[in-house]
Amino acid sequence: MSNPPRILVLGTGGTIAGAGSGATGAAYRPGGLALETLIAHLGALGLAAQLVPQDVARIGSQDIGWAEWQALHAACVGALADPAVDAVIITHGTDTAEETGFLLDLTLPTTKPVILVGAMRPADAVGADGMRNFANAVKVASDPAASARGVMLVLSLIHI
């Protein structure tokens, strides 16, 4: 990839896109922030990648079901077949990230990087980890060595 990689970012909601009533409150709404907002914040980090957002859902991952999995799978299949797309990143809640990753790993031809990314704290919380995780997901998705390795999860669960 000599030009910045073109990465399709599929949003499903989850804590990584969560928004609360305050930076120190415990209550929040999973998927409360638009995918474009997350990408705009990530763009300020100066990563060399073209991120193309596409919403699939804006839910907590505990509520994901067959309809969302089918839509997510179809979007991934389309992206993997598209020569203009170099990789796929899926923003996802942590409750069912393993199940979604396993389903996609079993059913996708992962010739391009497919990365799930999530967070333990909502995007507007003090000490939010989502942007760091998202930035790391972009770095992994941009690495040609990440191709043909199956569906991967990029997530740091360390918090104080």
C-alpha positions in Angstrom: 0.0 0.0 0.0 2.0 3.0 -1.2 -0.9 5.5 -0.8 -2.6 5.8 2.6 -4.7 2.7 3.0 -8.5 3.1 2.5 -10.2 1.4 5.4 -13.9 0.8 5.7 -15.0 1.5 9.2 -18.2 -0.4 10.1 -20.0 0.9 13.2 -22.2 -1.2 15.4 -22.3 1.0 18.5 -21.0 -0.3 21.8 -19.1 1.5 24.5 -16.5 2.8 22.1 -19.2 5.0 20.7 -20.9 5.5 24.0 -22.1 8.9 25.3 -23.1 9.7 28.8 -24.5 12.6 30.8 -21.1 13.6 32.1 -17.5 12.7 32.0 -17.5 11.1 35.4 -21.0 9.5 35.4 -21.5 5.8 35.2 -24.6 5.9 33.0 -24.2 6.1 29.2 -25.9 5.1 26.0 -24.0 2.6 23.8 -23.7 3.9 20.3 -24.7 7.4 21.3 -22.0 9.0 19.2 -22.1 9.0 15.4 -19.3 7.0 13.7 -18.4 10.2 11.8 -17.7 11.9 15.2 -15.3 9.1 16.3 -13.5 9.3 13.0 -13.2 13.1 13.2 -11.6 12.7 16.6 -9.3 10.0 15.3 -8.4 12.2 12.3 -6.8 14.7 14.7 -4.2 12.1 15.6 -2.7 12.3 12.1 -2.8 8.6 11.2 -2.0 7.9 7.6 -5.2 6.2 6.5 -8.4 7.2 4.7 -11.3 6.1 6.9 -14.7 5.6 5.3 -17.5 5.3 7.8 -20.6 3.1 7.3 -23.1 2.5 10.1 -24.5 -1.0 10.5 -26.1 -0.5 13.9 -25.9 1.8 17.0 -26.7 -0.6 19.8 -25.1 -2.1 22.8 -23.5 -5.4 21.7 -25.6 -7.3 24.2 -28.5 -6.6 21.8 -26.8 -7.7 18.6 -28.7 -10.5 16.8 -29.0 -12.2 13.4 -30.2 -9.1 11.6 -27.2 -7.1 12.6 -24.8 -10.0 12.0 -26.2 -10.5 8.5 -25.8 -6.8 7.7 -22.3 -6.7 9.1 -21.3 -9.9 7.2 -22.7 -8.5 3.9 -20.8 -5.2 4.4 -17.6 -7.1 5.1 -18.1 -9.4 2.1 -18.6 -6.3 -0.1 -15.5 -4.6 1.3 -13.3 -7.6 0.9 -14.4 -7.9 -2.8 -13.8 -4.2 -3.4 -10.3 -3.5 -4.8 -10.6 0.1 -3.5 -10.8 -1.1 0.1 -7.6 -2.2 1.8 -9.0 -3.3 5.2 -12.1 -3.3 7.4 -12.4 -2.1 11.0 -15.5 -2.8 13.0 -16.3 -0.7 16.1 -18.1 -3.1 18.5 -19.1 -3.5 22.1 -17.1 -5.8 24.3 -20.1 -7.9 25.5 -20.3 -9.9 22.2 -17.1 -9.0 20.4 -15.8 -12.5 20.7 -18.9 -14.0 19.2 -19.0 -11.6 16.3 -15.3 -12.1 15.7 -15.7 -15.9 15.7 -18.7 -15.8 13.4 -16.9 -13.5 10.9 -13.6 -15.5 11.2 -15.5 -18.7 10.2 -17.4 -17.2 7.3 -15.2 -14.5 5.7 -12.4 -14.9 3.2 -10.0 -12.7 5.2 -7.5 -11.9 2.5 -7.5 -8.3 3.8 -7.2 -7.3 7.4 -10.5 -7.4 9.4 -10.2 -5.8 12.8 -12.8 -5.5 15.6 -12.2 -2.7 18.1 -13.9 -1.7 21.3 -13.5 0.1 24.6 -14.2 -0.3 28.3 -15.2 3.3 28.9 -17.5 5.5 26.9 -16.0 8.0 24.5 -16.8 11.0 26.6 -15.7 9.6 30.0 -12.5 10.6 31.9 -9.8 8.1 31.0 -11.7 6.8 27.9 -9.7 4.1 26.1 -11.5 4.0 22.8 -9.5 6.4 20.7 -6.2 4.7 21.7 -7.7 1.3 20.8 -9.1 2.8 17.6 -5.8 4.3 16.6 -4.1 1.0 17.3 -6.7 -0.8 15.1 -5.9 1.6 12.3 -2.2 0.8 12.7 -2.8 -2.9 12.6 -5.3 -2.6 9.6 -2.7 -0.5 7.7 0.0 -3.2 8.1 0.2 -5.5 5.1 1.4 -8.3 7.4 -2.1 -8.2 9.0 -3.6 -9.7 5.8 -4.8 -13.4 5.8 -4.5 -13.7 9.6 -8.2 -14.0 10.2 -10.5 -11.6 12.1 -8.6 -9.9 14.9 -9.6 -7.9 18.0 -7.6 -4.9 19.0 -8.4 -3.9 22.5 -6.6 -2.9 25.7 -8.5 -3.9 28.8 -6.1 -2.2 31.2 -7.6 0.5 33.3 -7.1 2.0 36.8 
